[in-house]
Amino acid sequence: MAGGHSTRAERALRRLAEDDPTLGALALWCQHRDDPAEGLRAVSTATTIRYGTAFEALPLAEQAAVAAHHILHIALGHARRADALERRFGAAFEGEVYNLAADAVVNDVLAAAGYTLPRPYPTLEGTLAAGGIVGEDTSAARWDADTLYVRLMARRGAQGGDGGAVRDYACSRGFEADLEPGAGAGEDVASEADWRERLARALEAGRAAGRGIGARVGRFADMPEPRVPWEVLLRGMLARVLAEGPRPSHARPARHWVAADAAARAGGGPTPGFEPGTERRRRIPSVAVALDVSTSIDAARLALFAAQIAGIGQRAGAEVHVLVFDEEVRSETRLRGRNWAGEIAAIPLAEGGGTDFRPALARARALAPSAIVVLTDLEGPVGEAPGQIPVIWAVPDGLPGPPPFGRVVSLAR
């Protein structure tokens, strides 16, 4: 592979600089190299686009579109984000499905800006339909690559399939994996904040010039933004609830009150008002986890969700009670903490019918836990709040409506 700047991409990059101020500016922050691989069109890492021999055979307009496609992959951080998802989901992560999701988003943005992409190519509408996601907005203003990937995997898990329809669609649209996550290791990879700033400036340049994606598309859902993974939010919420801290105790006075009282008695002054001391909480913290078996959630997210609950139980020394429910509580399991992962995996999750939160919340309240976590799609009668016990709703997809109590953590990412 040649180490210098690509000669194959020179004309396409000049075309971008002339026609699209946004992508012309972003191209300057990418490395462009030639690749000797036969039949390769182009691939990209977190920093570098490699142009293969098949790139040369394309008309100039399509060369510009392919270069623009990979410039957006880098600017939007798709290779870095794929690495992050793989760290979260481990062996359950499917890189080609994520690559398809990223391609569909980028292709729709470029098509809206008038680029001539080599046909056929995957689109958002087609990818969503192949994944069984219908009746929703199919525009790039709604979808980002991460959310689309998670929804595709969740839908596949709910349908019990192997993703054959998505694979067939990808094949029919000429999809070839063109991202190389992890290949940028050791390279000088700019931070997400740097790319946000670069992209904002480049889009503004396009709007000012009245050309390219800056003028014709503007902002879209896949723009890089600070994102906190849902498991971090869930972990933080539970950690705050379960944290063992001091509480007032009237059985023993505060030390400074004892000193003030002694000084007052010795000097003949007025006795200060009593101030209680503090004591550590002695009650073992506990979490009631209610799993709605009518919820559509893929195995990867369920495993990650379970791992977070197990981790909190281990760190806080908390008891964990798992309630499996639909319209009633189907099973109740108290985890012993000897083998968290194995115990969670052994819990039967038989498919349920409808959903009624009232029996599950009533049973959870009877356990007097420190917190209640409900994994659900929030479709069903909620009933009344379980007293003062904090409730966290862990919701896989979009909300049908805000619950009347508790806090919500979206598992959509």
C-alpha positions in Angstrom: 0.0 0.0 0.0 1.4 3.4 -1.0 2.2 5.7 2.0 1.7 9.0 0.2 -1.5 10.9 -0.6 -3.9 9.1 -2.9 -3.5 9.8 -6.7 -6.7 7.9 -7.4 -8.9 10.2 -5.4 -7.3 13.5 -6.6 -10.0 14.4 -9.1 -12.9 13.4 -6.8 -11.5 15.4 -3.9 -11.0 18.5 -6.2 -14.7 18.1 -7.3 -15.8 18.0 -3.6 -13.7 21.1 -2.9 -15.4 23.0 -5.7 -19.0 21.7 -5.3 -19.4 21.1 -1.6 -17.6 23.4 0.9 -18.7 21.2 3.8 -17.2 17.9 2.5 -14.3 19.7 0.9 -13.3 21.1 4.3 -13.8 17.8 6.1 -11.7 16.0 3.6 -8.7 18.0 4.7 -9.0 16.3 8.1 -8.9 12.8 6.6 -6.0 10.8 5.3 -6.3 9.6 1.7 -4.3 6.6 0.5 -4.3 4.2 -2.5 -4.8 0.5 -1.9 -3.5 -2.2 -4.3 -6.3 -4.6 -3.5 -8.1 -5.8 -6.7 -11.9 -5.1 -6.8 -11.8 -2.8 -3.7 -13.8 0.4 -4.1 -12.9 2.1 -0.8 -12.7 1.4 3.0 -12.1 3.7 5.9 -10.8 3.5 9.5 -11.2 6.2 12.1 -8.8 8.5 10.2 -7.9 7.1 6.8 -9.7 6.3 3.5 -8.1 3.7 1.2 -9.1 3.8 -2.4 -8.9 0.5 -4.3 -8.6 -0.4 -8.0 -12.4 -0.5 -8.5 -12.6 3.2 -7.5 -10.7 4.2 -10.7 -13.4 2.5 -12.9 -16.2 4.7 -11.5 -17.4 7.9 -13.3 -16.2 11.1 -11.6 -19.6 11.9 -10.1 -19.7 8.5 -8.4 -16.1 8.8 -7.3 -17.0 12.0 -5.6 -20.0 10.3 -3.9 -17.8 7.4 -2.7 -15.2 9.8 -1.3 -18.0 11.9 0.4 -19.5 8.7 1.8 -16.2 7.8 3.6 -15.4 11.3 4.6 -18.8 11.3 6.5 -17.9 7.9 8.0 -14.8 9.5 9.5 -16.4 12.8 10.5 -19.3 11.0 12.2 -17.0 8.6 14.0 -18.5 5.4 12.8 -15.4 3.3 13.2 -14.9 4.6 16.7 -18.5 4.1 17.6 -18.4 0.5 16.3 -15.5 -0.1 18.6 -17.4 1.4 21.5 -20.5 -0.8 20.8 -18.3 -3.9 20.6 -16.8 -3.1 24.0 -20.4 -2.8 25.4 -22.0 -5.9 23.8 -18.9 -8.1 23.5 -19.3 -11.2 21.3 -23.0 -10.4 20.6 -21.9 -7.3 18.6 -22.3 -7.8 14.8 -20.0 -5.4 12.9 -21.6 -5.9 9.5 -25.0 -5.0 10.7 -23.6 -1.8 12.3 -21.8 -1.1 9.0 -25.1 -1.5 7.1 -26.8 0.9 9.5 -24.0 3.5 9.1 -24.1 3.2 5.3 -27.9 3.6 5.2 -27.7 6.8 7.2 -24.8 8.3 5.2 -26.4 7.3 1.9 -29.6 9.1 2.7 -27.8 12.2 3.7 -25.8 12.2 0.4 -28.8 11.4 -1.7 -30.7 14.3 -0.2 -27.8 16.5 -1.1 -28.0 15.4 -4.7 -25.0 13.1 -4.9 -24.8 10.3 -7.5 -24.1 7.1 -5.5 -23.1 3.9 -7.3 -26.4 1.9 -7.6 -27.8 -0.1 -6.0 -27.1 1.0 -2.5 -28.8 0.5 0.9 -31.2 3.2 2.1 -32.8 3.9 5.5 -36.3 3.1 4.3 -35.2 -0.2 2.8 -33.0 -1.2 5.8 -35.9 -0.4 8.2 -38.4 -2.4 6.2 -36.0 -5.4 5.9 -35.6 -5.3 9.7 -39.4 -5.3 10.2 -39.5 -1.7 11.5 -42.5 -0.2 9.9 -44.8 2.8 10.4 -42.0 5.2 11.6 -40.2 8.2 10.2 -37.6 6.9 7.7 -35.5 10.1 7.4 -32.0 10.8 8.4 -33.4 13.5 10.7 -34.8 10.7 12.9 -32.1 7.9 12.7 -28.5 7.7 13.7 -26.3 4.6 13.1 -26.2 3.5 16.7 -30.0 3.7 17.3 -30.7 1.9 13.9 -28.3 -0.9 14.8 -29.8 -1.5 18.2 -33.4 -1.4 16.8 -32.4 -3.9 14.1 -30.9 -6.3 16.6 -33.8 -5.9 19.0 -36.3 -6.5 16.3 -34.5 -9.6 15.2 -34.5 -10.8 18.8 -38.2 -10.2 19.2 -38.9 -12.1 15.9 -36.7 -14.9 16.9 -34.9 -14.9 13.5 -31.3 -14.9 12.4 -31.4 -11.6 10.5 -31.7 -13.3 7.1 -34.1 -10.7 5.8 -31.6 -7.9 6.6 -28.7 -9.9 5.1 -30.7 -10.6 1.9 -31.6 -6.9 1.6 -28.0 -5.9 2.1 -26.8 -8.3 -0.6 -29.5 -7.2 -3.0 -28.4 -3.6 -2.6 -24.7 -4.3 -3.3 -23.6 -3.8 0.3 -20.0 -4.5 1.1 -18.5 -3.8 4.5 -16.4 -0.7 4.2 -15.6 0.2 7.8 -12.6 -1.1 9.6 -13.1 -0.6 13.3 -10.0 -1.0 15.4 -7.8 -0.5 12.4 -7.1 3.1 13.6 -5.3 1.8 16.7 -2.1 3.7 17.1 -3.2 6.5 14.7 -3.7 10.1 15.9 -7.5 9.9 16.3 -9.1 13.2 16.9 -11.6 13.4 19.8 -15.4 13.5 19.4 -15.4 17.1 20.5 -12.9 18.0 17.8 -15.0 16.5 15.1 -18.1 18.2 16.4 -16.4 21.5 16.1 -15.0 20.7 12.6 -18.4 19.5 11.4 -20.2 22.5 12.7 -17.8 24.9 11.0 -17.9 22.9 7.8 -21.7 22.9 7.7 -21.8 26.6 8.3 -19.4 27.1 5.4 -21.8 25.2 3.2 -24.8 27.2 4.3 -22.9 30.4 3.7 -21.9 29.3 0.2 -25.4 27.9 -0.6 -23.9 24.6 -1.8 -23.6 20.9 -0.8 -24.9 19.2 2.3 -24.5 22.3 4.5 -27.1 24.1 2.4 -29.3 21.2 1.3 -29.3 19.0 4.4 -28.0 20.9 7.4 -28.2 19.0 10.7 -29.2 15.4 10.9 -29.6 12.8 13.7 -26.2 11.2 13.3 -24.3 14.4 14.1 -21.7 13.6 16.8 -22.9 14.6 20.2 -21.9 13.8 23.7 -23.6 10.5 24.5 -23.7 8.7 27.8 -24.5 4.9 27.4 -27.7 3.9 29.2 -25.9 1.4 31.4 -23.8 4.2 32.8 -27.0 6.2 33.6 -28.6 3.2 35.2 -25.6 2.3 37.2 -25.3 5.9 38.5 -29.0 6.0 39.5 -28.8 2.8 41.4 -25.5 3.6 43.0 -27.0 6.8 44.4 -30.0 5.0 45.8 -28.1 2.1 47.3 -25.2 4.2 48.7 -24.9 3.5 52.4 -24.7 6.8 54.3 -25.3 8.2 57.7 -28.7 9.0 59.2 -29.8 10.9 62.3 -30.0 8.9 65.5 -31.7 10.3 68.6 -30.3 7.5 70.7 -26.9 9.3 70.8 -26.2 13.0 70.8 -23.9 14.7 68.3 -20.3 15.1 69.6 -20.2 18.8 69.3 -23.5 19.0 71.3 -21.9 17.0 74.1 -19.0 19.5 74.2 -21.3 22.5 74.0 -23.5 21.1 76.8 -20.5 20.4 79.0 -19.2 23.9 78.5 -22.6 25.4 79.3 -22.9 23.4 82.5 -19.4 24.3 83.6 -20.0 28.0 83.0 -23.5 28.1 84.3 -24.9 29.2 80.9 -28.0 27.9 79.1 -28.0 24.4 77.9 -28.0 24.2 74.1 -30.9 22.5 72.3 -30.4 18.8 71.7 -28.8 17.7 68.4 -29.0 14.0 67.4 -25.9 12.2 66.3 -25.6 10.0 63.2 -25.3 6.3 62.6 -24.5 4.2 59.6 -27.4 2.4 57.9 -27.5 -1.2 58.9 -30.2 -2.5 56.7 -28.8 -4.5 53.7 -29.7 -2.6 50.5 -31.8 -4.5 48.0 -33.1 -4.1 44.4 -36.3 -5.5 43.0 -35.9 -6.1 39.2 -39.2 -6.6 37.4 -38.8 -8.1 33.9 -41.8 -7.6 31.6 -41.7 -10.8 29.4 -44.0 -9.2 26.8 -41.3 -6.6 26.0 -39.3 -6.8 22.7 -35.7 -6.8 23.7 -32.8 -8.6 22.1 -30.6 -11.0 24.0 -27.5 -8.8 23.8 -29.3 -5.9 25.6 -30.9 -8.2 28.1 -27.5 -9.7 28.9 -26.0 -6.2 29.3 -28.9 -5.1 31.5 -28.5 -8.1 33.7 -24.8 -7.5 34.0 -25.4 -4.0 35.2 -27.8 -5.2 37.9 -25.3 -7.9 38.9 -22.5 -5.4 39.1 -24.5 -3.0 41.3 -25.4 -5.9 43.6 -21.8 -6.9 43.9 -20.4 -3.4 44.5 -23.2 -2.3 46.9 -23.5 -5.7 48.7 -27.2 -5.5 47.7 -29.8 -8.3 47.5 -31.4 -8.6 44.1 -34.9 -10.0 43.7 -36.0 -10.7 40.1 -39.7 -10.7 39.3 -40.8 -12.1 35.9 -44.2 -10.8 35.0 -46.8 -10.0 32.3 -50.3 -9.6 33.5 -49.2 -11.3 36.8 -46.0 -12.2 38.5 -44.8 -15.5 36.8 -41.8 -16.2 39.0 -39.7 -14.7 41.8 -36.0 -15.4 42.3 -33.7 -14.1 45.0 -30.2 -14.1 43.7 -27.7 -15.6 46.1 -24.7 -13.7 44.8 -22.5 -16.8 44.4 -22.5 -16.7 40.6 -24.4 -13.6 39.4 -24.2 -14.3 35.7 -25.2 -17.9 36.0 -28.1 -17.2 38.3 -29.5 -14.5 36.0 -29.1 -16.7 33.0 -31.0 -19.5 34.8 -34.1 -17.5 35.4 -36.9 -18.7 33.1 -38.3 -16.0 30.8 -41.4 -17.6 29.4 -43.2 -15.6 26.8 -46.2 -13.7 28.3 -49.3 -12.1 26.9 -50.4 -8.6 27.9 -48.8 -6.3 30.5 -50.1 -5.1 33.9 -47.6 -3.4 36.1 -49.8 -3.3 39.2 -49.3 -6.9 40.5 -45.5 -6.7 39.9 -45.2 -3.3 41.6 -47.3 -4.5 44.5 -45.1 -7.6 45.0 -42.0 -5.5 44.6 -43.2 -3.0 47.3 -43.9 -5.9 49.7 -40.2 -6.8 49.5 -39.4 -3.3 50.9 -36.5 -2.8 48.4 -34.2 0.2 48.2 -35.2 0.6 44.6 -37.4 -1.0 41.9 -36.1 -1.4 38.3 -38.7 -2.3 35.6 -37.5 -3.5 32.2 -40.5 -2.9 30.0 -41.9 -1.1 26.9 -44.4 0.8 29.2 -47.5 -0.5 27.4 -50.0 -1.4 30.1 -51.8 -0.1 33.2 -49.3 1.4 35.7 -51.4 2.0 38.7 -50.2 3.9 41.7 -46.6 4.6 42.8 -45.2 2.1 45.3 -45.0 4.5 48.2 -41.6 6.3 48.6 -39.6 3.6 46.9 -37.7 5.0 43.9 -38.7 3.4 40.6 -36.5 3.3 37.5 -38.1 2.3 34.2 -35.7 0.8 31.7 -37.3 1.1 28.3 -35.9 -0.5 25.1 -37.5 1.8 22.5 -39.5 5.0 22.2 -41.9 5.8 24.9 -45.7 5.5 24.3 -46.0 8.2 26.9 -44.3 9.3 30.1 -45.1 7.2 33.2 -46.8 9.0 36.1 -44.0 8.4 38.5 -40.3 7.2 38.5 -37.4 8.0 36.2 -36.8 6.6 32.7 -33.6 5.2 31.2 -33.8 4.6 27.5 -32.1 1.4 26.3 -32.4 2.5 22.7 -28.6 3.1 22.4 
